[in-house]
Amino acid sequence: MSPAAMPAALRRHAWLTVAGLVIVAGLLAFVWGPWRDSGFVEHRMLRRTDIPAAIAVAPDGAVWFTIEMSDALGVHRHGKIERLSKQTPNLESLGLDVDADGGAWYTDASARAVARMAADGSIRAFPLTTPIVRLGRLAVAPDRAVWFADATTASVTRLKDGVFTRHVSRSSGAVPWGVAVDARGTVWATLPNVNRLARIAGDGQVTEFDVPTRGSGLGDVAVDASGAVWFLEQQANRIGRFADGRFSEFAIATPSPGLTALAVAPDGAVWFSELRSGRLGRLRDGRVTEFRLPRPDARPFGVTVDRANNVWYTDLGGWLGMLRADHATGG
């Protein structure tokens, strides 16, 4: 039957149906269009109360993360999330890195220890001697030593073969926070309270450098393949770089984005999370590009990059996410 031969009431019903479908399709395109090919893939936590925080990627591609206010570490492997019990509750679980064998090292403030969880979930803990423990970031060195920021003793501490060695800042009031180790084993740390970047050489000698912008609010730190040191300036809303004895700084256009974590990708791009603005940021060739996460209530906290340049992040709302490399490296 042709449209002209249809009864008038039936024709009106048909046109209303078509119009309704067009409107619905338009609304869906409006709502989902920006994210339809955004490159983001997100995984909900297994428990609604889980708050993923620090994140690190293993050589085999497994993505490990700490879970605040829980007694477990999380790992994403073989396409799914697993929860591995560590027996003690997490409290400010901000230190995490993965060694060459795929074991996850983490700070455990409630147990007053630094510990390693193997891929099978088995744990070995190394207790600290201080009665109170306040720990920052953690990094595994090429020689398998584990370095971490210990605010309680105002030191950057080395754990090797079960022995702790403290490297205390000479600056009064210094409280180390971020820690990174370069390919040669040189350790870098941020000292937010005194606005300095610290370097610990192989012989244990500590050298400190004043960051140009005062009160910059130093946070995370990372080292790229060339040896350049990158760090967050949380209060100044900038990304800092230190190389060849000189500082340079790169401003973030978004006001008060809430910079929380930083990582260097294999392709040399520097990635950072913006907790308050719900974005990931990329600094490449001196230019900052921001990527808005697909949920309006997104709160990205930790960030890391795998060997294929996929960018992984934790979201305090209970998500583990990834920005695919084909979108992360473009533009």
N, C-alpha and C positions, 0 to 999 in steps of 0.2 A: 504494500500500500504506500503510495506517495504521500508526502507531507500534506499536499493540497487536499487529498481525499480523506484525510483523517478528520474525525469530528472535532469541533472547535474546542471543547473541554479537554479532549485528549491531547490536542496540539498544545494548548496552554500548559498542561501538566508536563509534557515532554520538554518544552522550552524552559520551564521552571527548573526541571531536573538538570538539564544541561547547564543552565546558568548557575545553579547551585554547585555543580561539580567544578565549574570554572573558578568560582569564588573560592571553594575549598582548596583547589590546586594552587591558586594564587597565594592564599594564606600560607600554605605549606612551603611554597617557594620562598615567601618572605621570611618565614621563621627558620627554615632549614637551609635555605640557599647558601648563606655565608659559610656554613659548616659542612655542606655536603661533600666538598672535596678539600677540606681544610688541612688534611694530613694528620689530624689528631686521632689517637686511639686511646681510650680510657678503660680502666678496669676498676670496678667497685671493690672495696675491701670485703673480706669474708665476713667480718663482723661490723655492724653499724657503728660500734663505739670505737673502732680502731682509728688512730690518728697517725698516718705515716709521716716520717720526718726526714732524717738523713738518708741518703741514697748513694749507692756505688755499684758499678758494673764489673763483673768478673771476666777473666780472659775467655771463658767459655760462653759468654753472653748472658749468663744468669744475672738478674738485677736484684740486688739485696737492698733492704730498707729497714730502718728501725721503726718501731711502733710505740708511740708515746702512750703512757697510761695502760700498759699491757705487760704481759710476761713473755713476749715472743719477739722474734725477728721475722720479717717477711722476705720471701724470695719469689721472683717471677721466673719460671723456667718451663720449657716444654709447653708454652702457651697458656699456663695457668699460674695463679697465685697460691703459695703454700705458707702456712704459719708454722714456725718451728719454735717450740717452747725453750726458753732459756732459764726457767725456774725462778728467776727473780724479777720483780716489777721494774719497768723502765721509768726513769725519771730524768728529764732533760737529756734524752738519748741523741746527742748531736755528733758524736764521734763515730765514724764508720769508714772503713776501706776494705778492699779485698786483695789478698796476696796472690802470688803467681800460681799457687795450687788451687785457688778458688775458695779458700777459707776466708770468712768474714771476721775482721777484727773490729771490736766496738768498745766504747767506754761504758762502764756499768757503775753509775754513781751510787745506786742503792746498795750494791754489793761491795762498794769501795774497791773496784778492781778494773783491770783491762782484760778482756777475754777474747777468745777466738772460737768461732763456731765453724766446724767443718761442713762440707756439703751434705753429709749424712745427718747433721744435727747434733753431733757430739761436741762437747764444750770443754775447753781448758781455760781456767781463769788464773790470773796473776794478781793477787791482792796487793793493794797499796798500804803503806804504813800509817798514813795520816788518818786521824779519827773522823775528819770531815773531808768530803771530796767534792770539788767543783771542777768539772772537766769540760774542755771545749772540743775543738775538732781533732781528728786523728788522721795520720797518713802512714802508709807502708812504704819503706825505702827499698831501692833495688837490692840492697844487701839483706833484706828481710827484717831489718830492724823496724820497730813500730814507734812512731813519734806522736806525742799528743800534748795538747795545751793543758796545763795544770794550774788553774787559777789559785788553788789553795796555797801552793808553794811559790807562786809567781814564776813558774819555770816552764820551759819546754822540755819534756822528759822523753828519754830514749829507753825503750825496752828491747833488750837483745839477749838471747839465751837465758831468759828468766831474770835478768839483772836490770834494775832501773838506774838510770843516770840522769840527774837533773842539770839543766843548763839555765841558771837563774839570770834574769835581766838585771843590768846594772842601774836601770832607771827606777827611781823610787815611785811606787804606786803602779808599776806596770802589771797588767793582767793579760797574759797571752790568750788569744782566741783562735784565729785561723792558723792552720799548719799545712805546709806542702813540702814535698821533697823532689828535687830535680833529678835528672838521669845520672848525674855524677854523685849524688848523695848529699848535696848541699841542702840544708833545711832552711825554709823561710817561714816566718811567723808574723802575724799582726799583733800589735800591742795597742789596742784602742785607747786605753786611759792616758797614754803618753803620746799618742798619735805618731807612732814609729813603726817602721818595718824592720824586722830583725833577721839577720843571716847567721846561721851556725855552720861553720866550715867543718871539714872532715876531721880536723884536729881538735874540735870542740870550741874554738874561739868564736865568741859572739860579737857581732858588729851591728850597730843600730843606725838607721837612717831616718831623718825627720821627713815626714810627708809634707809637701808644700802647703796644702790647704789645712788650716788649723781646725780642730774639732771636726774632722772629717767623718768620724765614726767608723773606723776600720772594721771590716768583717772578714769574710772568706778570702782565701788566697789560693792561687794555682800557678803553675809554671808551664810554659809551652815548650815545644820541641827545640826552639832556638835558645832557651834559657831565660827568656823574658818573664818577669814576675808580674802577674795580674792580681788585682785585689779590689774589693768593694770599698767604696766610701759612702756608707749608708746615710749619714747626715748631710753630706755634701751633694748627694744624688749624682754620683760620678763613678766611673770605672777608672782605676789607676793602673799605670804600667811603670815598671822600673827595669831599665836595661842599660848596660854600658855606663852605669853610674848616674843616669839621668831619669827623672820622673816626667811622665806625661799623664794628662787626665782627659777623660772623655765624658761629656755631660749627657745625661738622660733627659729627653724632652718631656716625658710624662712627669708632672709634679708629684712629689711624695709617693713614689710607687711602692715603697717598702722592700728594698733590696735585701735578700736573705741568703742566697747561695750563688756560687760561681763555679764554672767548669770550662776547661779548654778542650775543644773537639780535635780529632785527628787532622781535620782540614785547616786547623789554625784559628777557627772562629772561637770567640769567647762568649759563652752563654751564661745568663743569669736569670734568676727568678724574681718576679715582682709580686709580692704577697698582696699588697693593697689594691693594685690595679688589675689583678687577675691576668697577668701577661707573662710570657717568656721574652727575654731580650737577647739579641745577638749583636755583638760588636765585631765587625769585620772590615778591614781596610780603613779604619777610622770612622766608619759609619755605623750608627745604631739602627737596628730594625726590630720592631716589637711585634709579637704574635699573640693575639688575644685568645685565651682558652675558650672552649666551646660552651661553658656554662657561666651564667651571669654571677653565680656565687663562688666562682673558682678562687682558691687561695693557694697558689703554688708556693712551695717552701724549698724543697731540695731539688737539685738538678745535677745530672751527669750525662755523659755522651758515650755511646758504645763505639766499637771499631768501625762500624758502617756509617757513622755520623748520624744515627738516630738519637734524638734528644729525649731522655727520660726524666720525669719529674714526679715528685710527691705533691699531693694536694691535701691540706689539713682537713678538708671536708670529708675525707675518706676515700681518696682515689689515687691510683697509680696510673700515670699517663705517659704517652710517647708521642712526639712529633716526628713523623717519618722523615728520613733523610732527603727524599726527593723534594719535600717542602722546606726542610730546614736549610738546605744548601742553596736553594734557588733565590733569585732576586738580588 
